[in-house]
Amino acid sequence: MDIAQIKSRIPEYAKDLKLNLGSVLGESGAPGLTGKQIMATALASALASGNADLSAAIEHEAQAALDEADVRAARAAAAIMGMNNIYYRFLHLVEDEEYQKMPAGLRMQVIGNPGVEKADFELYSLAVSAVNGCGMCIVSHERLLRKEGVSRQAIQSAVRIAAVIHAVAAVLGFGDDTSQAAAAA
């Protein structure tokens, strides 16, 4: 599976997503990010979105840009943020300050030693947090990125990638309306 095959599966009603997918996966469509950052952000976002075909296509497309450490970091960001986003979204939404004072009691060592540049891992974590809808984590990662000197344009590009990847994953999960209608008949 590759990106061209993924694009061919996007139905006409989601043509904007097909066009956006082509755009955000290139450096001109993701200003402020390197090719490596674009592809690792896309991979982390695809993994977080839960679509195996899209994840495989992104990983295939990323082979030229990413080494094993980059792929591992993208996977690690999707994994650790999958846990953290649930926990910290709970803390944010529960409106009980006592929970804020309690230790999380969750192992998160990969955040301190992700195997890639800290700012890169933060970009991937921000994208996954956007996919998973954790406001508390989004705020935290954005602040850390800005502190690391990452531009707002680069941060916006990472979140745009996450938005497009997540929407494509959702559309692919809808299935083909035509084949479903034919099967029902």
TIKOLBA-687965 format. One record per residue (C-alpha): residue number from 1; residue in one letter; x, y, z. Coordinates in nm, 2 decimals. Last residue first. Example, Ala and Ser with C-alpha at 12.3 -4.5 7.8 and 13.67 -1.06 7.14 Angstrom:
<site><n>2</n><res>S</res><px>1.37</px><py>-0.11</py><pz>0.71</pz></site>
<site><n>1</n><res>A</res><px>1.23</px><py>-0.45</py><pz>0.78</pz></site>
END
This chain:
<site><n>185</n><res>A</res><px>-2.93</px><py>-0.50</py><pz>-0.26</pz></site>
<site><n>184</n><res>A</res><px>-2.72</px><py>-0.46</py><pz>0.06</pz></site>
<site><n>183</n><res>A</res><px>-2.40</px><py>-0.56</py><pz>-0.11</pz></site>
<site><n>182</n><res>A</res><px>-2.45</px><py>-0.31</py><pz>-0.39</pz></site>
<site><n>181</n><res>A</res><px>-2.51</px><py>-0.03</py><pz>-0.13</pz></site>
<site><n>180</n><res>Q</res><px>-2.20</px><py>-0.13</py><pz>0.06</pz></site>
<site><n>179</n><res>S</res><px>-1.99</px><py>-0.14</py><pz>-0.27</pz></site>
<site><n>178</n><res>T</res><px>-2.11</px><py>0.21</py><pz>-0.36</pz></site>
<site><n>177</n><res>D</res><px>-2.06</px><py>0.36</py><pz>-0.01</pz></site>
<site><n>176</n><res>D</res><px>-1.70</px><py>0.24</py><pz>0.00</pz></site>
<site><n>175</n><res>G</res><px>-1.59</px><py>0.21</py><pz>0.36</pz></site>
<site><n>174</n><res>F</res><px>-1.64</px><py>0.47</py><pz>0.63</pz></site>
<site><n>173</n><res>G</res><px>-1.29</px><py>0.38</py><pz>0.78</pz></site>
<site><n>172</n><res>L</res><px>-1.12</px><py>0.53</py><pz>0.48</pz></site>
<site><n>171</n><res>V</res><px>-1.30</px><py>0.85</py><pz>0.55</pz></site>
<site><n>170</n><res>A</res><px>-1.19</px><py>0.84</py><pz>0.92</pz></site>
<site><n>169</n><res>A</res><px>-0.83</px><py>0.78</py><pz>0.82</pz></site>
<site><n>168</n><res>V</res><px>-0.84</px><py>1.06</py><pz>0.57</pz></site>
<site><n>167</n><res>A</res><px>-0.97</px><py>1.29</py><pz>0.84</pz></site>
<site><n>166</n><res>H</res><px>-0.70</px><py>1.19</py><pz>1.09</pz></site>
<site><n>165</n><res>I</res><px>-0.42</px><py>1.24</py><pz>0.83</pz></site>
<site><n>164</n><res>V</res><px>-0.56</px><py>1.58</py><pz>0.73</pz></site>
<site><n>163</n><res>A</res><px>-0.58</px><py>1.71</py><pz>1.09</pz></site>
<site><n>162</n><res>A</res><px>-0.25</px><py>1.56</py><pz>1.19</pz></site>
<site><n>161</n><res>I</res><px>-0.07</px><py>1.72</py><pz>0.90</pz></site>
<site><n>160</n><res>R</res><px>-0.24</px><py>2.05</py><pz>0.98</pz></site>
<site><n>159</n><res>V</res><px>-0.12</px><py>2.01</py><pz>1.34</pz></site>
<site><n>158</n><res>A</res><px>0.24</px><py>1.97</py><pz>1.22</pz></site>
<site><n>157</n><res>S</res><px>0.21</px><py>2.26</py><pz>0.98</pz></site>
<site><n>156</n><res>Q</res><px>0.08</px><py>2.49</py><pz>1.26</pz></site>
<site><n>155</n><res>I</res><px>0.38</px><py>2.40</py><pz>1.48</pz></site>
<site><n>154</n><res>A</res><px>0.61</px><py>2.48</py><pz>1.19</pz></site>
<site><n>153</n><res>Q</res><px>0.44</px><py>2.81</py><pz>1.13</pz></site>
<site><n>152</n><res>R</res><px>0.44</px><py>2.89</py><pz>1.50</pz></site>
<site><n>151</n><res>S</res><px>0.82</px><py>2.86</py><pz>1.49</pz></site>
<site><n>150</n><res>V</res><px>1.01</px><py>2.61</py><pz>1.69</pz></site>
<site><n>149</n><res>G</res><px>1.25</px><py>2.79</py><pz>1.93</pz></site>
<site><n>148</n><res>E</res><px>1.27</px><py>2.52</py><pz>2.20</pz></site>
<site><n>147</n><res>K</res><px>1.05</px><py>2.73</py><pz>2.42</pz></site>
<site><n>146</n><res>R</res><px>0.79</px><py>2.74</py><pz>2.14</pz></site>
<site><n>145</n><res>L</res><px>0.81</px><py>2.37</py><pz>2.12</pz></site>
<site><n>144</n><res>L</res><px>0.77</px><py>2.33</py><pz>2.50</pz></site>
<site><n>143</n><res>R</res><px>0.47</px><py>2.57</py><pz>2.49</pz></site>
<site><n>142</n><res>E</res><px>0.30</px><py>2.38</py><pz>2.21</pz></site>
<site><n>141</n><res>H</res><px>0.36</px><py>2.05</py><pz>2.39</pz></site>
<site><n>140</n><res>S</res><px>0.20</px><py>2.17</py><pz>2.71</pz></site>
<site><n>139</n><res>V</res><px>-0.10</px><py>2.33</py><pz>2.54</pz></site>
<site><n>138</n><res>I</res><px>-0.17</px><py>2.03</py><pz>2.33</pz></site>
<site><n>137</n><res>C</res><px>-0.13</px><py>1.80</py><pz>2.63</pz></site>
<site><n>136</n><res>M</res><px>-0.40</px><py>2.00</py><pz>2.83</pz></site>
<site><n>135</n><res>G</res><px>-0.63</px><py>2.02</py><pz>2.53</pz></site>
<site><n>134</n><res>C</res><px>-0.63</px><py>1.64</py><pz>2.47</pz></site>
<site><n>133</n><res>G</res><px>-0.82</px><py>1.58</py><pz>2.14</pz></site>
<site><n>132</n><res>N</res><px>-0.67</px><py>1.25</py><pz>2.04</pz></site>
<site><n>131</n><res>V</res><px>-0.57</px><py>1.38</py><pz>1.69</pz></site>
<site><n>130</n><res>A</res><px>-0.44</px><py>1.70</py><pz>1.85</pz></site>
<site><n>129</n><res>S</res><px>-0.24</px><py>1.50</py><pz>2.11</pz></site>
<site><n>128</n><res>V</res><px>-0.10</px><py>1.29</py><pz>1.83</pz></site>
<site><n>127</n><res>A</res><px>0.02</px><py>1.60</py><pz>1.65</pz></site>
<site><n>126</n><res>L</res><px>0.17</px><py>1.75</py><pz>1.96</pz></site>
<site><n>125</n><res>S</res><px>0.35</px><py>1.43</py><pz>2.04</pz></site>
<site><n>124</n><res>Y</res><px>0.50</px><py>1.42</py><pz>1.69</pz></site>
<site><n>123</n><res>L</res><px>0.61</px><py>1.78</py><pz>1.73</pz></site>
<site><n>122</n><res>E</res><px>0.75</px><py>1.71</py><pz>2.08</pz></site>
<site><n>121</n><res>F</res><px>0.95</px><py>1.42</py><pz>1.95</pz></site>
<site><n>120</n><res>D</res><px>1.11</px><py>1.65</py><pz>1.69</pz></site>
<site><n>119</n><res>A</res><px>1.18</px><py>1.92</py><pz>1.95</pz></site>
<site><n>118</n><res>K</res><px>1.36</px><py>1.66</py><pz>2.17</pz></site>
<site><n>117</n><res>E</res><px>1.58</px><py>1.54</py><pz>1.89</pz></site>
<site><n>116</n><res>V</res><px>1.56</px><py>1.17</py><pz>1.84</pz></site>
<site><n>115</n><res>G</res><px>1.60</px><py>0.86</py><pz>2.06</pz></site>
<site><n>114</n><res>P</res><px>1.29</px><py>0.94</py><pz>2.27</pz></site>
<site><n>113</n><res>N</res><px>1.48</px><py>0.98</py><pz>2.60</pz></site>
<site><n>112</n><res>G</res><px>1.28</px><py>1.21</py><pz>2.84</pz></site>
<site><n>111</n><res>I</res><px>0.94</px><py>1.13</py><pz>2.67</pz></site>
<site><n>110</n><res>V</res><px>1.03</px><py>0.76</py><pz>2.65</pz></site>
<site><n>109</n><res>Q</res><px>1.04</px><py>0.75</py><pz>3.03</pz></site>
<site><n>108</n><res>M</res><px>0.66</px><py>0.78</py><pz>3.07</pz></site>
<site><n>107</n><res>R</res><px>0.57</px><py>0.52</py><pz>3.33</pz></site>
<site><n>106</n><res>L</res><px>0.23</px><py>0.60</py><pz>3.49</pz></site>
<site><n>105</n><res>G</res><px>0.18</px><py>0.67</py><pz>3.86</pz></site>
<site><n>104</n><res>A</res><px>0.01</px><py>1.00</py><pz>3.78</pz></site>
<site><n>103</n><res>P</res><px>0.10</px><py>1.14</py><pz>4.12</pz></site>
<site><n>102</n><res>M</res><px>-0.20</px><py>1.31</py><pz>4.29</pz></site>
<site><n>101</n><res>K</res><px>-0.21</px><py>1.69</py><pz>4.32</pz></site>
<site><n>100</n><res>Q</res><px>-0.40</px><py>1.74</py><pz>3.99</pz></site>
<site><n>99</n><res>Y</res><px>-0.66</px><py>1.49</py><pz>4.11</pz></site>
<site><n>98</n><res>E</res><px>-0.74</px><py>1.71</py><pz>4.41</pz></site>
<site><n>97</n><res>E</res><px>-0.81</px><py>2.00</py><pz>4.17</pz></site>
<site><n>96</n><res>D</res><px>-1.15</px><py>1.85</py><pz>4.08</pz></site>
<site><n>95</n><res>E</res><px>-1.28</px><py>1.99</py><pz>3.75</pz></site>
<site><n>94</n><res>V</res><px>-1.29</px><py>1.64</py><pz>3.58</pz></site>
<site><n>93</n><res>L</res><px>-1.22</px><py>1.78</py><pz>3.24</pz></site>
<site><n>92</n><res>H</res><px>-0.85</px><py>1.87</py><pz>3.26</pz></site>
<site><n>91</n><res>L</res><px>-0.75</px><py>1.57</py><pz>3.47</pz></site>
<site><n>90</n><res>F</res><px>-0.95</px><py>1.34</py><pz>3.24</pz></site>
<site><n>89</n><res>R</res><px>-0.78</px><py>1.49</py><pz>2.93</pz></site>
<site><n>88</n><res>Y</res><px>-0.45</px><py>1.43</py><pz>3.11</pz></site>
<site><n>87</n><res>Y</res><px>-0.51</px><py>1.05</py><pz>3.15</pz></site>
<site><n>86</n><res>I</res><px>-0.66</px><py>0.99</py><pz>2.81</pz></site>
<site><n>85</n><res>N</res><px>-0.40</px><py>1.20</py><pz>2.63</pz></site>
<site><n>84</n><res>N</res><px>-0.12</px><py>1.04</py><pz>2.83</pz></site>
<site><n>83</n><res>M</res><px>-0.20</px><py>0.68</py><pz>2.72</pz></site>
<site><n>82</n><res>G</res><px>-0.24</px><py>0.74</py><pz>2.35</pz></site>
<site><n>81</n><res>M</res><px>0.04</px><py>1.00</py><pz>2.39</pz></site>
<site><n>80</n><res>I</res><px>0.28</px><py>0.72</py><pz>2.49</pz></site>
<site><n>79</n><res>A</res><px>0.19</px><py>0.50</py><pz>2.20</pz></site>
<site><n>78</n><res>A</res><px>0.16</px><py>0.76</py><pz>1.92</pz></site>
<site><n>77</n><res>A</res><px>0.48</px><py>0.92</py><pz>2.04</pz></site>
<site><n>76</n><res>A</res><px>0.66</px><py>0.59</py><pz>2.06</pz></site>
<site><n>75</n><res>R</res><px>0.56</px><py>0.49</py><pz>1.71</pz></site>
<site><n>74</n><res>A</res><px>0.69</px><py>0.82</py><pz>1.57</pz></site>
<site><n>73</n><res>A</res><px>1.01</px><py>0.78</py><pz>1.78</pz></site>
<site><n>72</n><res>R</res><px>1.06</px><py>0.42</py><pz>1.65</pz></site>
<site><n>71</n><res>V</res><px>1.01</px><py>0.54</py><pz>1.29</pz></site>
<site><n>70</n><res>D</res><px>1.27</px><py>0.82</py><pz>1.35</pz></site>
<site><n>69</n><res>A</res><px>1.52</px><py>0.59</py><pz>1.52</pz></site>
<site><n>68</n><res>E</res><px>1.48</px><py>0.33</py><pz>1.23</pz></site>
<site><n>67</n><res>D</res><px>1.57</px><py>0.60</py><pz>0.97</pz></site>
<site><n>66</n><res>L</res><px>1.32</px><py>0.83</py><pz>0.80</pz></site>
<site><n>65</n><res>A</res><px>1.31</px><py>1.02</py><pz>0.47</pz></site>
<site><n>64</n><res>A</res><px>1.34</px><py>0.75</py><pz>0.21</pz></site>
<site><n>63</n><res>Q</res><px>1.13</px><py>0.50</py><pz>0.40</pz></site>
<site><n>62</n><res>A</res><px>0.85</px><py>0.76</py><pz>0.46</pz></site>
<site><n>61</n><res>E</res><px>0.63</px><py>0.66</py><pz>0.17</pz></site>
<site><n>60</n><res>H</res><px>0.62</px><py>0.30</py><pz>0.31</pz></site>
<site><n>59</n><res>E</res><px>0.55</px><py>0.43</py><pz>0.66</pz></site>
<site><n>58</n><res>I</res><px>0.27</px><py>0.65</py><pz>0.53</pz></site>
<site><n>57</n><res>A</res><px>0.12</px><py>0.36</py><pz>0.33</pz></site>
<site><n>56</n><res>A</res><px>0.14</px><py>0.13</py><pz>0.63</pz></site>
<site><n>55</n><res>S</res><px>-0.03</px><py>0.38</py><pz>0.86</pz></site>
<site><n>54</n><res>L</res><px>-0.30</px><py>0.45</py><pz>0.60</pz></site>
<site><n>53</n><res>D</res><px>-0.37</px><py>0.08</py><pz>0.57</pz></site>
<site><n>52</n><res>A</res><px>-0.37</px><py>0.02</py><pz>0.95</pz></site>
<site><n>51</n><res>N</res><px>-0.61</px><py>0.31</py><pz>1.03</pz></site>
<site><n>50</n><res>G</res><px>-0.59</px><py>0.38</py><pz>1.40</pz></site>
<site><n>49</n><res>S</res><px>-0.59</px><py>0.76</py><pz>1.39</pz></site>
<site><n>48</n><res>A</res><px>-0.30</px><py>0.75</py><pz>1.64</pz></site>
<site><n>47</n><res>L</res><px>-0.09</px><py>0.54</py><pz>1.40</pz></site>
<site><n>46</n><res>A</res><px>-0.18</px><py>0.79</py><pz>1.12</pz></site>
<site><n>45</n><res>S</res><px>-0.08</px><py>1.08</py><pz>1.33</pz></site>
<site><n>44</n><res>A</res><px>0.26</px><py>0.93</py><pz>1.43</pz></site>
<site><n>43</n><res>L</res><px>0.33</px><py>0.84</py><pz>1.07</pz></site>
<site><n>42</n><res>A</res><px>0.23</px><py>1.19</py><pz>0.95</pz></site>
<site><n>41</n><res>T</res><px>0.45</px><py>1.35</py><pz>1.21</pz></site>
<site><n>40</n><res>A</res><px>0.74</px><py>1.12</py><pz>1.11</pz></site>
<site><n>39</n><res>M</res><px>0.69</px><py>1.21</py><pz>0.74</pz></site>
<site><n>38</n><res>I</res><px>0.67</px><py>1.58</py><pz>0.79</pz></site>
<site><n>37</n><res>Q</res><px>0.96</px><py>1.59</py><pz>1.04</pz></site>
<site><n>36</n><res>K</res><px>1.18</px><py>1.40</py><pz>0.81</pz></site>
<site><n>35</n><res>G</res><px>1.10</px><py>1.62</py><pz>0.51</pz></site>
<site><n>34</n><res>T</res><px>1.18</px><py>1.92</py><pz>0.72</pz></site>
<site><n>33</n><res>L</res><px>0.92</px><py>2.14</py><pz>0.87</pz></site>
<site><n>32</n><res>G</res><px>0.88</px><py>2.52</py><pz>0.87</pz></site>
<site><n>31</n><res>P</res><px>0.63</px><py>2.52</py><pz>0.59</pz></site>
<site><n>30</n><res>A</res><px>0.42</px><py>2.21</py><pz>0.55</pz></site>
<site><n>29</n><res>G</res><px>0.27</px><py>2.23</py><pz>0.20</pz></site>
<site><n>28</n><res>S</res><px>0.59</px><py>2.34</py><pz>0.03</pz></site>
<site><n>27</n><res>E</res><px>0.78</px><py>2.07</py><pz>0.23</pz></site>
<site><n>26</n><res>G</res><px>0.55</px><py>1.80</py><pz>0.09</pz></site>
<site><n>25</n><res>L</res><px>0.31</px><py>1.57</py><pz>0.29</pz></site>
<site><n>24</n><res>V</res><px>0.07</px><py>1.85</py><pz>0.36</pz></site>
<site><n>23</n><res>S</res><px>-0.01</px><py>1.91</py><pz>-0.01</pz></site>
<site><n>22</n><res>G</res><px>-0.09</px><py>1.56</py><pz>-0.13</pz></site>
<site><n>21</n><res>L</res><px>-0.31</px><py>1.49</py><pz>0.17</pz></site>
<site><n>20</n><res>N</res><px>-0.48</px><py>1.83</py><pz>0.12</pz></site>
<site><n>19</n><res>L</res><px>-0.58</px><py>1.73</py><pz>-0.24</pz></site>
<site><n>18</n><res>K</res><px>-0.72</px><py>1.39</py><pz>-0.12</pz></site>
<site><n>17</n><res>L</res><px>-0.89</px><py>1.56</py><pz>0.17</pz></site>
<site><n>16</n><res>D</res><px>-1.05</px><py>1.82</py><pz>-0.06</pz></site>
<site><n>15</n><res>K</res><px>-1.18</px><py>1.53</py><pz>-0.27</pz></site>
<site><n>14</n><res>A</res><px>-1.38</px><py>1.39</py><pz>0.02</pz></site>
<site><n>13</n><res>Y</res><px>-1.72</px><py>1.37</py><pz>-0.17</pz></site>
<site><n>12</n><res>E</res><px>-1.52</px><py>1.20</py><pz>-0.45</pz></site>
<site><n>11</n><res>P</res><px>-1.43</px><py>0.91</py><pz>-0.24</pz></site>
<site><n>10</n><res>I</res><px>-1.07</px><py>0.85</py><pz>-0.11</pz></site>
<site><n>9</n><res>R</res><px>-0.96</px><py>0.50</py><pz>-0.22</pz></site>
<site><n>8</n><res>S</res><px>-0.75</px><py>0.64</py><pz>-0.50</pz></site>
<site><n>7</n><res>K</res><px>-0.56</px><py>0.86</py><pz>-0.25</pz></site>
<site><n>6</n><res>I</res><px>-0.47</px><py>0.56</py><pz>-0.05</pz></site>
<site><n>5</n><res>Q</res><px>-0.34</px><py>0.38</py><pz>-0.35</pz></site>
<site><n>4</n><res>A</res><px>-0.12</px><py>0.69</py><pz>-0.44</pz></site>
<site><n>3</n><res>I</res><px>0.00</px><py>0.70</py><pz>-0.08</pz></site>
<site><n>2</n><res>D</res><px>0.13</px><py>0.34</py><pz>-0.09</pz></site>
<site><n>1</n><res>M</res><px>0.00</px><py>0.00</py><pz>0.00</pz></site>
END
